[in-house]
């Protein structure tokens, strides 16, 4: 078991959420209800999965939650690219 608050990746993922919230506020109004909503869900799931995984007793379980966080980060990157291309 890991202490989420002491994990570098945990702290960086929480800061990342703040950065993304600032970024999505610059997006056009047309993206606010579709892509932005999906992006916010994906960004919040990144630190949430890291925190949940840190409470698991085995390294294998923790790794599974880190993989879910990675998947959410890829989803988020895809959404950012979509919005960037639509400008």
Helices and strands as residue ranges (DSSP letters): G 4-6, H 8-24, G 29-31, H 35-54, H 59-86
